[in-house]
């Protein structure tokens, strides 16, 4: 099993690490970790948090479409 850690690039197409982790048809566990410091940064406003969560929901939907 491969652990696929999404850090910055939350897309599936044109994502080198996605292609690499799925190349041998092994099971893949996708994950994303939100570090507590993210919310403590002054430049992280509500719009940025909303964008992150919208992007994560989109990633989840795309993964589920592919059987994840």
PDB file of N, CA, C and O in Angstrom, chain B, residues numbered from 101:
ATOM      1  N   UNK B 101       0.847  -1.178   0.000  1.00  0.00           N
ATOM      2  CA  UNK B 101       0.000   0.000   0.000  1.00  0.00           C
ATOM      3  C   UNK B 101       0.886   1.233   0.000  1.00  0.00           C
ATOM      4  O   UNK B 101       1.916   1.286   0.673  1.00  0.00           O
ATOM      5  N   UNK B 102       0.457   2.224  -0.775  1.00  0.00           N
ATOM      6  CA  UNK B 102       1.145   3.513  -0.816  1.00  0.00           C
ATOM      7  C   UNK B 102       0.317   4.537  -0.060  1.00  0.00           C
ATOM      8  O   UNK B 102      -0.912   4.538  -0.141  1.00  0.00           O
ATOM      9  N   UNK B 103       0.986   5.399   0.668  1.00  0.00           N
ATOM     10  CA  UNK B 103       0.326   6.548   1.280  1.00  0.00           C
ATOM     11  C   UNK B 103       0.586   7.737   0.371  1.00  0.00           C
ATOM     12  O   UNK B 103       1.733   8.104   0.113  1.00  0.00           O
ATOM     13  N   UNK B 104      -0.479   8.322  -0.103  1.00  0.00           N
ATOM     14  CA  UNK B 104      -0.387   9.470  -1.009  1.00  0.00           C
ATOM     15  C   UNK B 104      -0.707  10.722  -0.211  1.00  0.00           C
ATOM     16  O   UNK B 104      -1.867  11.015   0.080  1.00  0.00           O
ATOM     17  N   UNK B 105       0.335  11.450   0.135  1.00  0.00           N
ATOM     18  CA  UNK B 105       0.197  12.641   0.981  1.00  0.00           C
ATOM     19  C   UNK B 105       0.062  13.860   0.088  1.00  0.00           C
ATOM     20  O   UNK B 105       1.024  14.298  -0.543  1.00  0.00           O
ATOM     21  N   UNK B 106      -1.132  14.393   0.048  1.00  0.00           N
ATOM     22  CA  UNK B 106      -1.370  15.631  -0.691  1.00  0.00           C
ATOM     23  C   UNK B 106      -0.913  16.788   0.189  1.00  0.00           C
ATOM     24  O   UNK B 106      -1.338  16.907   1.338  1.00  0.00           O
ATOM     25  N   UNK B 107      -0.052  17.634  -0.349  1.00  0.00           N
ATOM     26  CA  UNK B 107       0.446  18.760   0.424  1.00  0.00           C
ATOM     27  C   UNK B 107       0.008  20.083  -0.191  1.00  0.00           C
ATOM     28  O   UNK B 107      -0.699  20.860   0.451  1.00  0.00           O
ATOM     29  N   UNK B 108       0.410  20.341  -1.398  1.00  0.00           N
ATOM     30  CA  UNK B 108       0.067  21.603  -2.068  1.00  0.00           C
ATOM     31  C   UNK B 108      -0.783  21.365  -3.307  1.00  0.00           C
ATOM     32  O   UNK B 108      -1.795  22.036  -3.508  1.00  0.00           O
ATOM     33  N   UNK B 109      -0.380  20.426  -4.124  1.00  0.00           N
ATOM     34  CA  UNK B 109      -1.096  20.144  -5.367  1.00  0.00           C
ATOM     35  C   UNK B 109      -2.234  19.164  -5.067  1.00  0.00           C
ATOM     36  O   UNK B 109      -1.996  17.983  -4.816  1.00  0.00           O
ATOM     37  N   UNK B 110      -3.464  19.663  -5.096  1.00  0.00           N
ATOM     38  CA  UNK B 110      -4.618  18.829  -4.778  1.00  0.00           C
ATOM     39  C   UNK B 110      -5.303  18.277  -6.021  1.00  0.00           C
ATOM     40  O   UNK B 110      -6.402  17.729  -5.938  1.00  0.00           O
ATOM     41  N   UNK B 111      -4.662  18.419  -7.156  1.00  0.00           N
ATOM     42  CA  UNK B 111      -5.225  17.902  -8.393  1.00  0.00           C
ATOM     43  C   UNK B 111      -4.769  16.473  -8.655  1.00  0.00           C
ATOM     44  O   UNK B 111      -3.763  16.022  -8.109  1.00  0.00           O
ATOM     45  N   UNK B 112      -5.515  15.767  -9.493  1.00  0.00           N
ATOM     46  CA  UNK B 112      -5.147  14.400  -9.839  1.00  0.00           C
ATOM     47  C   UNK B 112      -4.462  14.324 -11.191  1.00  0.00           C
ATOM     48  O   UNK B 112      -3.527  13.543 -11.371  1.00  0.00           O
ATOM     49  N   UNK B 113      -4.916  15.126 -12.141  1.00  0.00           N
ATOM     50  CA  UNK B 113      -4.285  15.107 -13.457  1.00  0.00           C
ATOM     51  C   UNK B 113      -3.019  15.960 -13.413  1.00  0.00           C
ATOM     52  O   UNK B 113      -2.957  16.980 -12.727  1.00  0.00           O
ATOM     53  N   UNK B 114      -2.026  15.520 -14.155  1.00  0.00           N
ATOM     54  CA  UNK B 114      -0.733  16.218 -14.198  1.00  0.00           C
ATOM     55  C   UNK B 114      -0.067  16.311 -12.831  1.00  0.00           C
ATOM     56  O   UNK B 114       0.694  17.242 -12.570  1.00  0.00           O
ATOM     57  N   UNK B 115      -0.351  15.354 -11.964  1.00  0.00           N
ATOM     58  CA  UNK B 115       0.271  15.320 -10.645  1.00  0.00           C
ATOM     59  C   UNK B 115       1.223  14.128 -10.638  1.00  0.00           C
ATOM     60  O   UNK B 115       0.793  12.975 -10.625  1.00  0.00           O
ATOM     61  N   UNK B 116       2.506  14.421 -10.648  1.00  0.00           N
ATOM     62  CA  UNK B 116       3.532  13.384 -10.772  1.00  0.00           C
ATOM     63  C   UNK B 116       3.449  12.344  -9.658  1.00  0.00           C
ATOM     64  O   UNK B 116       3.613  11.151  -9.916  1.00  0.00           O
ATOM     65  N   UNK B 117       3.198  12.775  -8.441  1.00  0.00           N
ATOM     66  CA  UNK B 117       3.164  11.836  -7.315  1.00  0.00           C
ATOM     67  C   UNK B 117       1.945  10.910  -7.396  1.00  0.00           C
ATOM     68  O   UNK B 117       2.017   9.756  -6.973  1.00  0.00           O
ATOM     69  N   UNK B 118       0.840  11.403  -7.931  1.00  0.00           N
ATOM     70  CA  UNK B 118      -0.345  10.551  -8.134  1.00  0.00           C
ATOM     71  C   UNK B 118      -0.014   9.475  -9.164  1.00  0.00           C
ATOM     72  O   UNK B 118      -0.307   8.298  -8.954  1.00  0.00           O
ATOM     73  N   UNK B 119       0.586   9.874 -10.261  1.00  0.00           N
ATOM     74  CA  UNK B 119       0.957   8.917 -11.306  1.00  0.00           C
ATOM     75  C   UNK B 119       1.936   7.874 -10.769  1.00  0.00           C
ATOM     76  O   UNK B 119       1.805   6.686 -11.061  1.00  0.00           O
ATOM     77  N   UNK B 120       2.899   8.314  -9.997  1.00  0.00           N
ATOM     78  CA  UNK B 120       3.905   7.412  -9.444  1.00  0.00           C
ATOM     79  C   UNK B 120       3.279   6.419  -8.459  1.00  0.00           C
ATOM     80  O   UNK B 120       3.591   5.229  -8.495  1.00  0.00           O
ATOM     81  N   UNK B 121       2.408   6.902  -7.593  1.00  0.00           N
ATOM     82  CA  UNK B 121       1.849   6.042  -6.543  1.00  0.00           C
ATOM     83  C   UNK B 121       0.822   5.043  -7.075  1.00  0.00           C
ATOM     84  O   UNK B 121       0.549   4.035  -6.423  1.00  0.00           O
ATOM     85  N   UNK B 122       0.253   5.312  -8.246  1.00  0.00           N
ATOM     86  CA  UNK B 122      -0.752   4.415  -8.808  1.00  0.00           C
ATOM     87  C   UNK B 122      -0.210   3.549  -9.945  1.00  0.00           C
ATOM     88  O   UNK B 122      -0.946   2.740 -10.509  1.00  0.00           O
ATOM     89  N   UNK B 123       1.041   3.708 -10.278  1.00  0.00           N
ATOM     90  CA  UNK B 123       1.622   3.013 -11.439  1.00  0.00           C
ATOM     91  C   UNK B 123       1.633   1.496 -11.290  1.00  0.00           C
ATOM     92  O   UNK B 123       1.475   0.793 -12.287  1.00  0.00           O
ATOM     93  N   UNK B 124       1.812   0.970 -10.092  1.00  0.00           N
ATOM     94  CA  UNK B 124       1.927  -0.487  -9.933  1.00  0.00           C
ATOM     95  C   UNK B 124       0.623  -1.143  -9.469  1.00  0.00           C
ATOM     96  O   UNK B 124       0.611  -2.306  -9.065  1.00  0.00           O
ATOM     97  N   UNK B 125      -0.474  -0.380  -9.531  1.00  0.00           N
ATOM     98  CA  UNK B 125      -1.806  -0.880  -9.159  1.00  0.00           C
ATOM     99  C   UNK B 125      -1.926  -1.306  -7.697  1.00  0.00           C
ATOM    100  O   UNK B 125      -2.833  -2.058  -7.342  1.00  0.00           O
ATOM    101  N   UNK B 126      -1.017  -0.829  -6.855  1.00  0.00           N
ATOM    102  CA  UNK B 126      -1.124  -1.105  -5.418  1.00  0.00           C
ATOM    103  C   UNK B 126      -2.249  -0.255  -4.840  1.00  0.00           C
ATOM    104  O   UNK B 126      -2.662   0.736  -5.442  1.00  0.00           O
ATOM    105  N   UNK B 127      -2.738  -0.646  -3.678  1.00  0.00           N
ATOM    106  CA  UNK B 127      -3.735   0.171  -2.999  1.00  0.00           C
ATOM    107  C   UNK B 127      -3.080   1.477  -2.576  1.00  0.00           C
ATOM    108  O   UNK B 127      -1.893   1.522  -2.255  1.00  0.00           O
ATOM    109  N   UNK B 128      -3.877   2.536  -2.583  1.00  0.00           N
ATOM    110  CA  UNK B 128      -3.368   3.866  -2.250  1.00  0.00           C
ATOM    111  C   UNK B 128      -4.256   4.469  -1.176  1.00  0.00           C
ATOM    112  O   UNK B 128      -5.481   4.465  -1.301  1.00  0.00           O
ATOM    113  N   UNK B 129      -3.647   4.982  -0.133  1.00  0.00           N
ATOM    114  CA  UNK B 129      -4.359   5.688   0.932  1.00  0.00           C
ATOM    115  C   UNK B 129      -4.058   7.181   0.780  1.00  0.00           C
ATOM    116  O   UNK B 129      -2.974   7.630   1.151  1.00  0.00           O
ATOM    117  N   UNK B 130      -5.008   7.953   0.239  1.00  0.00           N
ATOM    118  CA  UNK B 130      -4.776   9.396   0.096  1.00  0.00           C
ATOM    119  C   UNK B 130      -5.006  10.096   1.430  1.00  0.00           C
ATOM    120  O   UNK B 130      -5.915   9.737   2.178  1.00  0.00           O
ATOM    121  N   UNK B 131      -4.183  11.090   1.722  1.00  0.00           N
ATOM    122  CA  UNK B 131      -4.372  11.847   2.970  1.00  0.00           C
ATOM    123  C   UNK B 131      -3.940  13.305   2.781  1.00  0.00           C
ATOM    124  O   UNK B 131      -3.142  13.646   1.908  1.00  0.00           O
ATOM    125  N   UNK B 132      -4.499  14.123   3.631  1.00  0.00           N
ATOM    126  CA  UNK B 132      -4.141  15.537   3.695  1.00  0.00           C
ATOM    127  C   UNK B 132      -4.128  15.909   5.160  1.00  0.00           C
ATOM    128  O   UNK B 132      -5.057  15.576   5.896  1.00  0.00           O
ATOM    129  N   UNK B 133      -3.095  16.589   5.589  1.00  0.00           N
ATOM    130  CA  UNK B 133      -2.952  16.975   6.994  1.00  0.00           C
ATOM    131  C   UNK B 133      -2.985  18.484   7.087  1.00  0.00           C
ATOM    132  O   UNK B 133      -2.204  19.177   6.434  1.00  0.00           O
ATOM    133  N   UNK B 134      -3.893  18.988   7.902  1.00  0.00           N
ATOM    134  CA  UNK B 134      -3.943  20.428   8.144  1.00  0.00           C
ATOM    135  C   UNK B 134      -3.176  20.701   9.432  1.00  0.00           C
ATOM    136  O   UNK B 134      -3.601  20.318  10.522  1.00  0.00           O
ATOM    137  N   UNK B 135      -2.053  21.362   9.284  1.00  0.00           N
ATOM    138  CA  UNK B 135      -1.230  21.688  10.442  1.00  0.00           C
ATOM    139  C   UNK B 135      -1.887  22.807  11.252  1.00  0.00           C
ATOM    140  O   UNK B 135      -2.438  23.744  10.674  1.00  0.00           O
ATOM    141  N   UNK B 136      -1.835  22.721  12.565  1.00  0.00           N
ATOM    142  CA  UNK B 136      -2.455  23.757  13.407  1.00  0.00           C
ATOM    143  C   UNK B 136      -1.935  25.166  13.124  1.00  0.00           C
ATOM    144  O   UNK B 136      -2.667  26.143  13.283  1.00  0.00           O
ATOM    145  N   UNK B 137      -0.680  25.271  12.709  1.00  0.00           N
ATOM    146  CA  UNK B 137      -0.117  26.603  12.442  1.00  0.00           C
ATOM    147  C   UNK B 137      -0.851  27.307  11.311  1.00  0.00           C
ATOM    148  O   UNK B 137      -0.834  28.536  11.231  1.00  0.00           O
ATOM    149  N   UNK B 138      -1.502  26.536  10.428  1.00  0.00           N
ATOM    150  CA  UNK B 138      -2.205  27.127   9.287  1.00  0.00           C
ATOM    151  C   UNK B 138      -3.206  28.179   9.748  1.00  0.00           C
ATOM    152  O   UNK B 138      -3.314  29.252   9.155  1.00  0.00           O
ATOM    153  N   UNK B 139      -3.927  27.861  10.802  1.00  0.00           N
ATOM    154  CA  UNK B 139      -4.963  28.773  11.304  1.00  0.00           C
ATOM    155  C   UNK B 139      -4.392  29.936  12.123  1.00  0.00           C
ATOM    156  O   UNK B 139      -5.078  30.927  12.372  1.00  0.00           O
ATOM    157  N   UNK B 140      -3.150  29.800  12.528  1.00  0.00           N
ATOM    158  CA  UNK B 140      -2.530  30.818  13.378  1.00  0.00           C
ATOM    159  C   UNK B 140      -1.819  31.920  12.587  1.00  0.00           C
ATOM    160  O   UNK B 140      -1.417  32.932  13.160  1.00  0.00           O
ATOM    161  N   UNK B 141      -1.664  31.728  11.292  1.00  0.00           N
ATOM    162  CA  UNK B 141      -0.974  32.703  10.459  1.00  0.00           C
ATOM    163  C   UNK B 141      -1.870  33.903  10.182  1.00  0.00           C
ATOM    164  O   UNK B 141      -3.045  33.746   9.848  1.00  0.00           O
ATOM    165  N   UNK B 142      -1.320  35.084  10.319  1.00  0.00           N
ATOM    166  CA  UNK B 142      -2.095  36.316  10.123  1.00  0.00           C
ATOM    167  C   UNK B 142      -2.629  36.441   8.697  1.00  0.00           C
ATOM    168  O   UNK B 142      -3.714  36.981   8.482  1.00  0.00           O
ATOM    169  N   UNK B 143      -1.864  35.940   7.722  1.00  0.00           N
ATOM    170  CA  UNK B 143      -2.282  36.080   6.332  1.00  0.00           C
ATOM    171  C   UNK B 143      -3.319  35.034   5.901  1.00  0.00           C
ATOM    172  O   UNK B 143      -3.790  35.062   4.764  1.00  0.00           O
ATOM    173  N   UNK B 144      -3.667  34.133   6.785  1.00  0.00           N
ATOM    174  CA  UNK B 144      -4.674  33.112   6.468  1.00  0.00           C
ATOM    175  C   UNK B 144      -6.034  33.617   6.932  1.00  0.00           C
ATOM    176  O   UNK B 144      -6.380  33.539   8.111  1.00  0.00           O
ATOM    177  N   UNK B 145      -6.785  34.128   5.986  1.00  0.00           N
ATOM    178  CA  UNK B 145      -8.110  34.651   6.296  1.00  0.00           C
ATOM    179  C   UNK B 145      -9.189  33.628   5.989  1.00  0.00           C
ATOM    180  O   UNK B 145      -8.908  32.501   5.582  1.00  0.00           O
ATOM    181  N   UNK B 146     -10.414  34.044   6.191  1.00  0.00           N
ATOM    182  CA  UNK B 146     -11.553  33.154   5.970  1.00  0.00           C
ATOM    183  C   UNK B 146     -11.646  32.685   4.524  1.00  0.00           C
ATOM    184  O   UNK B 146     -12.000  31.535   4.262  1.00  0.00           O
ATOM    185  N   UNK B 147     -11.329  33.569   3.590  1.00  0.00           N
ATOM    186  CA  UNK B 147     -11.404  33.199   2.171  1.00  0.00           C
ATOM    187  C   UNK B 147     -10.406  32.097   1.832  1.00  0.00           C
ATOM    188  O   UNK B 147     -10.718  31.188   1.062  1.00  0.00           O
ATOM    189  N   UNK B 148      -9.220  32.176   2.399  1.00  0.00           N
ATOM    190  CA  UNK B 148      -8.203  31.152   2.129  1.00  0.00           C
ATOM    191  C   UNK B 148      -8.607  29.817   2.737  1.00  0.00           C
ATOM    192  O   UNK B 148      -8.411  28.770   2.120  1.00  0.00           O
ATOM    193  N   UNK B 149      -9.162  29.847   3.928  1.00  0.00           N
ATOM    194  CA  UNK B 149      -9.623  28.613   4.574  1.00  0.00           C
ATOM    195  C   UNK B 149     -10.765  28.002   3.764  1.00  0.00           C
ATOM    196  O   UNK B 149     -10.802  26.789   3.555  1.00  0.00           O
ATOM    197  N   UNK B 150     -11.693  28.839   3.311  1.00  0.00           N
ATOM    198  CA  UNK B 150     -12.811  28.350   2.502  1.00  0.00           C
ATOM    199  C   UNK B 150     -12.295  27.744   1.202  1.00  0.00           C
ATOM    200  O   UNK B 150     -12.765  26.685   0.786  1.00  0.00           O
ATOM    201  N   UNK B 151     -11.339  28.400   0.559  1.00  0.00           N
ATOM    202  CA  UNK B 151     -10.770  27.882  -0.679  1.00  0.00           C
ATOM    203  C   UNK B 151     -10.127  26.518  -0.440  1.00  0.00           C
ATOM    204  O   UNK B 151     -10.301  25.605  -1.247  1.00  0.00           O
ATOM    205  N   UNK B 152      -9.390  26.370   0.656  1.00  0.00           N
ATOM    206  CA  UNK B 152      -8.751  25.098   0.974  1.00  0.00           C
ATOM    207  C   UNK B 152      -9.795  24.002   1.135  1.00  0.00           C
ATOM    208  O   UNK B 152      -9.657  22.921   0.561  1.00  0.00           O
ATOM    209  N   UNK B 153     -10.845  24.276   1.918  1.00  0.00           N
ATOM    210  CA  UNK B 153     -11.854  23.249   2.152  1.00  0.00           C
ATOM    211  C   UNK B 153     -12.666  22.951   0.889  1.00  0.00           C
ATOM    212  O   UNK B 153     -13.055  21.803   0.669  1.00  0.00           O
ATOM    213  N   UNK B 154     -12.922  23.937   0.075  1.00  0.00           N
ATOM    214  CA  UNK B 154     -13.592  23.696  -1.213  1.00  0.00           C
ATOM    215  C   UNK B 154     -12.710  22.799  -2.097  1.00  0.00           C
ATOM    216  O   UNK B 154     -13.202  21.882  -2.755  1.00  0.00           O
ATOM    217  N   UNK B 155     -11.416  23.078  -2.099  1.00  0.00           N
ATOM    218  CA  UNK B 155     -10.482  22.284  -2.891  1.00  0.00           C
ATOM    219  C   UNK B 155     -10.399  20.848  -2.380  1.00  0.00           C
ATOM    220  O   UNK B 155     -10.311  19.909  -3.172  1.00  0.00           O
ATOM    221  N   UNK B 156     -10.426  20.678  -1.068  1.00  0.00           N
ATOM    222  CA  UNK B 156     -10.397  19.336  -0.493  1.00  0.00           C
ATOM    223  C   UNK B 156     -11.679  18.565  -0.809  1.00  0.00           C
ATOM    224  O   UNK B 156     -11.635  17.361  -1.061  1.00  0.00           O
ATOM    225  N   UNK B 157     -12.811  19.252  -0.794  1.00  0.00           N
ATOM    226  CA  UNK B 157     -14.063  18.595  -1.162  1.00  0.00           C
ATOM    227  C   UNK B 157     -14.030  18.170  -2.631  1.00  0.00           C
ATOM    228  O   UNK B 157     -14.520  17.095  -2.976  1.00  0.00           O
ATOM    229  N   UNK B 158     -13.464  18.997  -3.482  1.00  0.00           N
ATOM    230  CA  UNK B 158     -13.321  18.655  -4.897  1.00  0.00           C
ATOM    231  C   UNK B 158     -12.387  17.453  -5.063  1.00  0.00           C
ATOM    232  O   UNK B 158     -12.675  16.548  -5.847  1.00  0.00           O
ATOM    233  N   UNK B 159     -11.288  17.441  -4.340  1.00  0.00           N
ATOM    234  CA  UNK B 159     -10.359  16.314  -4.388  1.00  0.00           C
ATOM    235  C   UNK B 159     -11.068  15.037  -3.937  1.00  0.00           C
ATOM    236  O   UNK B 159     -10.934  13.995  -4.578  1.00  0.00           O
ATOM    237  N   UNK B 160     -11.810  15.113  -2.853  1.00  0.00           N
ATOM    238  CA  UNK B 160     -12.552  13.952  -2.347  1.00  0.00           C
ATOM    239  C   UNK B 160     -13.519  13.429  -3.405  1.00  0.00           C
ATOM    240  O   UNK B 160     -13.605  12.224  -3.641  1.00  0.00           O
ATOM    241  N   UNK B 161     -14.236  14.336  -4.030  1.00  0.00           N
ATOM    242  CA  UNK B 161     -15.188  13.947  -5.083  1.00  0.00           C
ATOM    243  C   UNK B 161     -14.464  13.265  -6.241  1.00  0.00           C
ATOM    244  O   UNK B 161     -14.921  12.233  -6.733  1.00  0.00           O
ATOM    245  N   UNK B 162     -13.354  13.825  -6.673  1.00  0.00           N
ATOM    246  CA  UNK B 162     -12.580  13.239  -7.768  1.00  0.00           C
ATOM    247  C   UNK B 162     -12.028  11.871  -7.409  1.00  0.00           C
ATOM    248  O   UNK B 162     -11.999  10.972  -8.250  1.00  0.00           O
ATOM    249  N   UNK B 163     -11.591  11.706  -6.170  1.00  0.00           N
ATOM    250  CA  UNK B 163     -11.074  10.407  -5.723  1.00  0.00           C
ATOM    251  C   UNK B 163     -12.191   9.373  -5.671  1.00  0.00           C
ATOM    252  O   UNK B 163     -12.004   8.225  -6.071  1.00  0.00           O
ATOM    253  N   UNK B 164     -13.357   9.789  -5.173  1.00  0.00           N
ATOM    254  CA  UNK B 164     -14.490   8.850  -5.089  1.00  0.00           C
ATOM    255  C   UNK B 164     -14.945   8.418  -6.481  1.00  0.00           C
ATOM    256  O   UNK B 164     -15.337   7.266  -6.668  1.00  0.00           O
ATOM    257  N   UNK B 165     -14.900   9.317  -7.454  1.00  0.00           N
ATOM    258  CA  UNK B 165     -15.244   8.968  -8.828  1.00  0.00           C
ATOM    259  C   UNK B 165     -14.323   7.884  -9.378  1.00  0.00           C
ATOM    260  O   UNK B 165     -14.697   7.130 -10.276  1.00  0.00           O
ATOM    261  N   UNK B 166     -13.129   7.820  -8.832  1.00  0.00           N
ATOM    262  CA  UNK B 166     -12.137   6.834  -9.281  1.00  0.00           C
ATOM    263  C   UNK B 166     -12.103   5.608  -8.382  1.00  0.00           C
ATOM    264  O   UNK B 166     -11.198   4.780  -8.481  1.00  0.00           O
ATOM    265  N   UNK B 167     -13.104   5.495  -7.495  1.00  0.00           N
ATOM    266  CA  UNK B 167     -13.209   4.307  -6.650  1.00  0.00           C
ATOM    267  C   UNK B 167     -12.474   4.381  -5.327  1.00  0.00           C
ATOM    268  O   UNK B 167     -12.297   3.360  -4.661  1.00  0.00           O
ATOM    269  N   UNK B 168     -12.050   5.549  -4.942  1.00  0.00           N
ATOM    270  CA  UNK B 168     -11.350   5.700  -3.668  1.00  0.00           C
ATOM    271  C   UNK B 168     -12.345   5.755  -2.523  1.00  0.00           C
ATOM    272  O   UNK B 168     -11.947   5.881  -1.365  1.00  0.00           O
TER     273      UNK B 168
END
